[in-house]
Amino acid sequence: MYWQVLPGYTHDATTVKDLLRVLKDRLGIEQCLMVFDRGMVSVENLQAISAQNLTYVSKESLLARGFSVYDKNLVYREHVDDGKRFVLAFNLQLCLD
C-alpha cells in the first residue's frame, strides 16, 4: 500500500501522472489495482493508466460493467448461477479508508 499527503486544494485529477511515475520509477511496481473516486477520473488519466497496463476500479467503471447504485458508496450486481442468486457488492469508501 502506498499513500502520499498532498498540499491542500490539490485537484485530484492532476495527481495521477506523478503517481504513475512514483509507482514505476521509485517503487518498481509494474502491476497493481488502483482504486479511486470520481475526482481522479478523466480520459487523460485513464489513458495514462492503461498505457502502463495497470488496472483501476472506480464507481464509474463498475457502473459501466453492469453494477447498480445502492447508495452513495455501495454498488452491486446480481448474478444467478445454477439456480443460486449471488450479489456482488463493492463499497468504494471502505477501500479508500
MARTOR-324075 format. One record per atom (N, C-alpha, C): x, y, z; atom name; residue in one letter. Coordinates in nm, 2 decimals. Atoms other than C-alpha are relative to their C-alpha. Layout:
% MARTOR-324075
+--------+--------+--------+--------+------+
!      u !      v !      w ! lumtor ! dolo !
+--------+--------+--------+--------+------+
!      X !      Y !      Z !     CA !    a !
...
+--------+--------+--------+--------+------+
% end
This chain:
% MARTOR-324075
+--------+--------+--------+--------+------+
!      u !      v !      w ! lumtor ! dolo !
+--------+--------+--------+--------+------+
!   0.08 !  -0.12 !   0.00 !      N !    m !
!   0.00 !   0.00 !   0.00 !     CA !    m !
!   0.09 !   0.12 !   0.00 !      C !    m !
!  -0.08 !  -0.13 !   0.01 !      N !    y !
!   0.13 !   0.35 !  -0.09 !     CA !    y !
!  -0.10 !   0.11 !   0.02 !      C !    y !
!   0.08 !  -0.12 !   0.00 !      N !    w !
!  -0.01 !   0.69 !   0.00 !     CA !    w !
!   0.09 !   0.12 !   0.01 !      C !    w !
!  -0.08 !  -0.12 !   0.00 !      N !    q !
!   0.11 !   1.04 !  -0.02 !     CA !    q !
!  -0.10 !   0.12 !   0.04 !      C !    q !
!   0.07 !  -0.12 !  -0.04 !      N !    v !
!  -0.01 !   1.36 !   0.15 !     CA !    v !
!   0.03 !   0.11 !  -0.09 !      C !    v !
!  -0.02 !  -0.11 !   0.10 !      N !    l !
!  -0.06 !   1.64 !  -0.10 !     CA !    l !
!  -0.04 !   0.13 !   0.07 !      C !    l !
!   0.04 !  -0.13 !  -0.05 !      N !    p !
!  -0.09 !   2.01 !  -0.04 !     CA !    p !
!  -0.15 !   0.02 !  -0.01 !      C !    p !
!   0.15 !  -0.03 !   0.01 !      N !    g !
!  -0.44 !   2.14 !   0.03 !     CA !    g !
!  -0.04 !   0.06 !  -0.13 !      C !    g !
!   0.06 !  -0.05 !   0.12 !      N !    y !
!  -0.66 !   2.23 !  -0.26 !     CA !    y !
!   0.07 !  -0.05 !  -0.13 !      C !    y !
!  -0.06 !   0.06 !   0.12 !      N !    t !
!  -0.47 !   2.00 !  -0.50 !     CA !    t !
!  -0.11 !  -0.08 !  -0.07 !      C !    t !
!   0.10 !   0.06 !   0.08 !      N !    h !
!  -0.71 !   1.89 !  -0.77 !     CA !    h !
!   0.04 !  -0.15 !  -0.03 !      C !    h !
!  -0.03 !   0.15 !   0.00 !      N !    d !
!  -0.72 !   1.50 !  -0.76 !     CA !    d !
!   0.05 !  -0.04 !  -0.14 !      C !    d !
!  -0.03 !   0.05 !   0.14 !      N !    a !
!  -0.71 !   1.46 !  -1.14 !     CA !    a !
!   0.14 !   0.04 !  -0.05 !      C !    a !
!  -0.14 !  -0.04 !   0.04 !      N !    t !
!  -0.37 !   1.64 !  -1.16 !     CA !    t !
!   0.11 !  -0.08 !   0.06 !      C !    t !
!  -0.10 !   0.07 !  -0.07 !      N !    t !
!  -0.20 !   1.39 !  -0.94 !     CA !    t !
!   0.03 !  -0.14 !  -0.06 !      C !    t !
!  -0.01 !   0.14 !   0.05 !      N !    v !
!  -0.23 !   1.07 !  -1.14 !     CA !    v !
!   0.13 !  -0.02 !  -0.08 !      C !    v !
!  -0.12 !   0.02 !   0.08 !      N !    k !
!   0.06 !   1.12 !  -1.38 !     CA !    k !
!   0.13 !  -0.01 !   0.09 !      C !    k !
!  -0.11 !   0.01 !  -0.09 !      N !    d !
!   0.30 !   1.18 !  -1.09 !     CA !    d !
!   0.00 !  -0.13 !   0.08 !      C !    d !
!   0.02 !   0.13 !  -0.07 !      N !    l !
!   0.16 !   0.88 !  -0.90 !     CA !    l !
!   0.05 !  -0.11 !  -0.09 !      C !    l !
!  -0.04 !   0.11 !   0.09 !      N !    l !
!   0.22 !   0.66 !  -1.20 !     CA !    l !
!   0.15 !   0.00 !  -0.01 !      C !    l !
!  -0.14 !  -0.01 !   0.00 !      N !    r !
!   0.58 !   0.78 !  -1.22 !     CA !    r !
!   0.06 !  -0.06 !   0.13 !      C !    r !
!  -0.05 !   0.06 !  -0.13 !      N !    v !
!   0.63 !   0.70 !  -0.85 !     CA !    v !
!  -0.01 !  -0.15 !   0.01 !      C !    v !
!   0.02 !   0.14 !   0.00 !      N !    l !
!   0.48 !   0.36 !  -0.89 !     CA !    l !
!   0.11 !  -0.08 !  -0.08 !      C !    l !
!  -0.10 !   0.06 !   0.09 !      N !    k !
!   0.71 !   0.27 !  -1.18 !     CA !    k !
!   0.14 !   0.02 !   0.04 !      C !    k !
!  -0.14 !  -0.03 !  -0.01 !      N !    d !
!   1.03 !   0.45 !  -1.12 !     CA !    d !
!   0.05 !  -0.01 !   0.15 !      C !    d !
!  -0.05 !   0.00 !  -0.14 !      N !    r !
!   1.06 !   0.48 !  -0.74 !     CA !    r !
!  -0.03 !  -0.14 !   0.07 !      C !    r !
!   0.04 !   0.12 !  -0.07 !      N !    l !
!   0.87 !   0.17 !  -0.62 !     CA !    l !
!   0.01 !  -0.13 !  -0.09 !      C !    l !
!  -0.02 !   0.12 !   0.09 !      N !    g !
!   0.93 !  -0.06 !  -0.93 !     CA !    g !
!  -0.13 !  -0.08 !  -0.02 !      C !    g !
!   0.13 !   0.07 !   0.01 !      N !    i !
!   0.56 !  -0.15 !  -0.94 !     CA !    i !
!  -0.04 !   0.00 !  -0.15 !      C !    i !
!   0.04 !   0.02 !   0.14 !      N !    e !
!   0.46 !  -0.29 !  -1.28 !     CA !    e !
!  -0.15 !  -0.04 !  -0.01 !      C !    e !
!   0.14 !   0.05 !   0.00 !      N !    q !
!   0.12 !  -0.44 !  -1.19 !     CA !    q !
!  -0.06 !   0.04 !   0.14 !      C !    q !
!   0.08 !  -0.03 !  -0.12 !      N !    c !
!  -0.14 !  -0.31 !  -0.94 !     CA !    c !
!  -0.14 !   0.04 !  -0.04 !      C !    c !
!   0.13 !  -0.04 !   0.02 !      N !    l !
!  -0.50 !  -0.23 !  -0.90 !     CA !    l !
!  -0.02 !   0.13 !   0.07 !      C !    l !
!   0.01 !  -0.14 !  -0.06 !      N !    m !
!  -0.57 !   0.14 !  -0.84 !     CA !    m !
!  -0.15 !   0.01 !   0.03 !      C !    m !
!   0.14 !  -0.03 !  -0.04 !      N !    v !
!  -0.89 !   0.23 !  -0.65 !     CA !    v !
!  -0.01 !   0.15 !   0.03 !      C !    v !
!   0.01 !  -0.14 !  -0.02 !      N !    f !
!  -1.01 !   0.58 !  -0.67 !     CA !    f !
!  -0.14 !   0.05 !  -0.02 !      C !    f !
!   0.13 !  -0.05 !   0.02 !      N !    d !
!  -1.31 !   0.81 !  -0.66 !     CA !    d !
!  -0.01 !   0.08 !  -0.13 !      C !    d !
!   0.03 !  -0.07 !   0.13 !      N !    r !
!  -1.46 !   1.02 !  -0.94 !     CA !    r !
!   0.09 !   0.12 !  -0.02 !      C !    r !
!  -0.09 !  -0.11 !   0.01 !      N !    g !
!  -1.22 !   1.31 !  -0.87 !     CA !    g !
!   0.12 !  -0.03 !  -0.08 !      C !    g !
!  -0.12 !   0.04 !   0.07 !      N !    m !
!  -0.94 !   1.11 !  -1.03 !     CA !    m !
!  -0.03 !  -0.04 !  -0.14 !      C !    m !
!   0.04 !   0.05 !   0.13 !      N !    v !
!  -1.14 !   1.01 !  -1.34 !     CA !    v !
!   0.01 !   0.11 !  -0.10 !      C !    v !
!   0.00 !  -0.08 !   0.12 !      N !    s !
!  -1.05 !   1.18 !  -1.66 !     CA !    s !
!   0.05 !  -0.09 !  -0.12 !      C !    s !
!  -0.05 !   0.08 !   0.11 !      N !    v !
!  -0.99 !   1.05 !  -2.01 !     CA !    v !
!   0.15 !  -0.01 !  -0.01 !      C !    v !
!  -0.15 !  -0.01 !   0.00 !      N !    e !
!  -0.63 !   1.16 !  -1.99 !     CA !    e !
!   0.06 !  -0.10 !   0.10 !      C !    e !
!  -0.05 !   0.09 !  -0.11 !      N !    n !
!  -0.58 !   0.97 !  -1.66 !     CA !    n !
!  -0.02 !  -0.14 !  -0.03 !      C !    n !
!   0.03 !   0.14 !   0.03 !      N !    l !
!  -0.75 !   0.65 !  -1.77 !     CA !    l !
!   0.09 !  -0.05 !  -0.12 !      C !    l !
!  -0.09 !   0.04 !   0.11 !      N !    q !
!  -0.54 !   0.65 !  -2.09 !     CA !    q !
!   0.14 !  -0.02 !   0.05 !      C !    q !
!  -0.13 !   0.02 !  -0.06 !      N !    a !
!  -0.22 !   0.70 !  -1.89 !     CA !    a !
!   0.01 !  -0.13 !   0.08 !      C !    a !
!   0.00 !   0.13 !  -0.08 !      N !    i !
!  -0.31 !   0.41 !  -1.65 !     CA !    i !
!   0.00 !  -0.12 !  -0.10 !      C !    i !
!   0.01 !   0.11 !   0.10 !      N !    s !
!  -0.40 !   0.19 !  -1.95 !     CA !    s !
!   0.13 !  -0.02 !  -0.07 !      C !    s !
!  -0.13 !   0.01 !   0.07 !      N !    a !
!  -0.07 !   0.28 !  -2.12 !     CA !    a !
!   0.10 !  -0.07 !   0.07 !      C !    a !
!  -0.10 !   0.07 !  -0.08 !      N !    q !
!   0.12 !   0.13 !  -1.83 !     CA !    q !
!  -0.05 !  -0.14 !   0.04 !      C !    q !
!   0.06 !   0.13 !  -0.02 !      N !    n !
!  -0.10 !  -0.18 !  -1.84 !     CA !    n !
!  -0.04 !  -0.03 !   0.15 !      C !    n !
!   0.06 !   0.01 !  -0.13 !      N !    l !
!  -0.24 !  -0.11 !  -1.49 !     CA !    l !
!  -0.15 !  -0.01 !  -0.01 !      C !    l !
!   0.14 !   0.01 !  -0.01 !      N !    t !
!  -0.59 !  -0.17 !  -1.38 !     CA !    t !
!  -0.06 !   0.09 !   0.10 !      C !    t !
!   0.06 !  -0.09 !  -0.10 !      N !    y !
!  -0.83 !   0.05 !  -1.19 !     CA !    y !
!  -0.15 !  -0.04 !   0.03 !      C !    y !
!   0.14 !   0.02 !  -0.04 !      N !    v !
!  -1.17 !   0.04 !  -1.01 !     CA !    v !
!  -0.04 !   0.14 !   0.04 !      C !    v !
!   0.07 !  -0.12 !  -0.05 !      N !    s !
!  -1.39 !   0.34 !  -0.97 !     CA !    s !
!  -0.15 !  -0.02 !  -0.01 !      C !    s !
!   0.14 !   0.02 !   0.01 !      N !    k !
!  -1.76 !   0.38 !  -0.93 !     CA !    k !
!  -0.05 !   0.00 !  -0.14 !      C !    k !
!   0.04 !  -0.01 !   0.14 !      N !    e !
!  -1.79 !   0.48 !  -1.29 !     CA !    e !
!   0.03 !  -0.12 !  -0.08 !      C !    e !
!  -0.04 !   0.12 !   0.08 !      N !    s !
!  -1.60 !   0.18 !  -1.42 !     CA !    s !
!  -0.09 !  -0.12 !   0.04 !      C !    s !
!   0.09 !   0.10 !  -0.04 !      N !    l !
!  -1.82 !  -0.05 !  -1.21 !     CA !    l !
!  -0.14 !   0.01 !  -0.06 !      C !    l !
!   0.13 !  -0.02 !   0.06 !      N !    l !
!  -2.14 !   0.11 !  -1.34 !     CA !    l !
!   0.00 !  -0.04 !  -0.15 !      C !    l !
!  -0.02 !   0.04 !   0.14 !      N !    a !
!  -2.01 !   0.06 !  -1.70 !     CA !    a !
!   0.00 !  -0.15 !  -0.02 !      C !    a !
!   0.00 !   0.15 !   0.01 !      N !    r !
!  -1.98 !  -0.31 !  -1.62 !     CA !    r !
!  -0.13 !  -0.06 !   0.06 !      C !    r !
!   0.12 !   0.05 !  -0.04 !      N !    g !
!  -2.34 !  -0.35 !  -1.52 !     CA !    g !
!  -0.04 !   0.00 !   0.15 !      C !    g !
!   0.03 !  -0.02 !  -0.14 !      N !    f !
!  -2.33 !  -0.26 !  -1.15 !     CA !    f !
!  -0.11 !   0.10 !   0.02 !      C !    f !
!   0.10 !  -0.10 !  -0.03 !      N !    s !
!  -2.62 !  -0.07 !  -1.00 !     CA !    s !
!   0.03 !   0.07 !   0.13 !      C !    s !
!  -0.03 !  -0.08 !  -0.11 !      N !    v !
!  -2.61 !   0.20 !  -0.74 !     CA !    v !
!  -0.10 !  -0.03 !   0.11 !      C !    v !
!   0.08 !   0.02 !  -0.12 !      N !    y !
!  -2.74 !   0.11 !  -0.39 !     CA !    y !
!  -0.01 !   0.13 !   0.08 !      C !    y !
!   0.00 !  -0.13 !  -0.07 !      N !    d !
!  -2.64 !   0.43 !  -0.21 !     CA !    d !
!   0.13 !   0.07 !  -0.05 !      C !    d !
!  -0.11 !  -0.08 !   0.05 !      N !    k !
!  -2.36 !   0.69 !  -0.24 !     CA !    k !
!   0.13 !  -0.07 !   0.00 !      C !    k !
!  -0.12 !   0.07 !  -0.01 !      N !    n !
!  -2.09 !   0.44 !  -0.15 !     CA !    n !
!   0.00 !  -0.14 !  -0.06 !      C !    n !
!   0.01 !   0.14 !   0.03 !      N !    l !
!  -2.22 !   0.10 !  -0.25 !     CA !    l !
!  -0.06 !  -0.02 !  -0.14 !      C !    l !
!   0.06 !   0.04 !   0.12 !      N !    v !
!  -2.27 !  -0.05 !  -0.59 !     CA !    v !
!   0.00 !  -0.16 !   0.00 !      C !    v !
!   0.01 !   0.15 !   0.00 !      N !    y !
!  -2.38 !  -0.41 !  -0.66 !     CA !    y !
!  -0.05 !  -0.05 !  -0.14 !      C !    y !
!   0.05 !   0.07 !   0.12 !      N !    r !
!  -2.46 !  -0.66 !  -0.93 !     CA !    r !
!  -0.05 !  -0.14 !   0.04 !      C !    r !
!   0.05 !   0.13 !  -0.03 !      N !    e !
!  -2.67 !  -0.97 !  -0.91 !     CA !    e !
!   0.04 !  -0.10 !  -0.11 !      C !    e !
!  -0.04 !   0.11 !   0.09 !      N !    h !
!  -2.57 !  -1.30 !  -1.07 !     CA !    h !
!  -0.06 !  -0.13 !   0.04 !      C !    h !
!   0.06 !   0.12 !  -0.02 !      N !    v !
!  -2.76 !  -1.62 !  -1.10 !     CA !    v !
!   0.08 !  -0.11 !  -0.07 !      C !    v !
!  -0.07 !   0.12 !   0.05 !      N !    d !
!  -2.57 !  -1.95 !  -1.14 !     CA !    d !
!  -0.06 !  -0.13 !   0.05 !      C !    d !
!   0.06 !   0.13 !  -0.04 !      N !    d !
!  -2.73 !  -2.29 !  -1.14 !     CA !    d !
!  -0.11 !   0.02 !   0.11 !      C !    d !
!   0.12 !  -0.03 !  -0.09 !      N !    g !
!  -3.04 !  -2.15 !  -0.97 !     CA !    g !
!   0.04 !   0.07 !   0.13 !      C !    g !
!  -0.04 !  -0.07 !  -0.13 !      N !    k !
!  -2.84 !  -1.98 !  -0.69 !     CA !    k !
!   0.02 !   0.15 !  -0.04 !      C !    k !
!  -0.02 !  -0.14 !   0.02 !      N !    r !
!  -2.85 !  -1.60 !  -0.66 !     CA !    r !
!   0.12 !   0.05 !   0.08 !      C !    r !
!  -0.11 !  -0.06 !  -0.07 !      N !    f !
!  -2.53 !  -1.42 !  -0.58 !     CA !    f !
!  -0.01 !   0.16 !  -0.02 !      C !    f !
!  -0.01 !  -0.14 !   0.01 !      N !    v !
!  -2.49 !  -1.05 !  -0.51 !     CA !    v !
!   0.14 !   0.05 !   0.03 !      C !    v !
!  -0.14 !  -0.05 !  -0.02 !      N !    l !
!  -2.15 !  -0.89 !  -0.56 !     CA !    l !
!  -0.02 !   0.15 !   0.03 !      C !    l !
!   0.01 !  -0.14 !  -0.05 !      N !    a !
!  -2.12 !  -0.56 !  -0.37 !     CA !    a !
!   0.14 !   0.05 !   0.01 !      C !    a !
!  -0.13 !  -0.07 !  -0.01 !      N !    f !
!  -1.84 !  -0.31 !  -0.38 !     CA !    f !
!  -0.02 !   0.13 !   0.07 !      C !    f !
!   0.01 !  -0.13 !  -0.07 !      N !    n !
!  -1.81 !  -0.03 !  -0.12 !     CA !    n !
!   0.13 !   0.08 !  -0.02 !      C !    n !
!  -0.12 !  -0.08 !   0.03 !      N !    l !
!  -1.56 !   0.22 !  -0.26 !     CA !    l !
!   0.06 !   0.07 !   0.12 !      C !    l !
!  -0.05 !  -0.07 !  -0.12 !      N !    q !
!  -1.54 !   0.42 !   0.06 !     CA !    q !
!   0.08 !  -0.09 !   0.09 !      C !    q !
!  -0.08 !   0.09 !  -0.09 !      N !    l !
!  -1.42 !   0.12 !   0.26 !     CA !    l !
!   0.14 !  -0.03 !  -0.06 !      C !    l !
!  -0.13 !   0.01 !   0.07 !      N !    c !
!  -1.14 !   0.07 !   0.00 !     CA !    c !
!   0.09 !   0.12 !   0.02 !      C !    c !
!  -0.07 !  -0.12 !  -0.01 !      N !    l !
!  -1.04 !   0.43 !   0.03 !     CA !    l !
!   0.04 !   0.03 !   0.15 !      C !    l !
!  -0.03 !  -0.02 !  -0.14 !      N !    d !
!  -1.04 !   0.42 !   0.41 !     CA !    d !
!   0.11 !  -0.09 !   0.04 !      C !    d !
+--------+--------+--------+--------+------+
% end
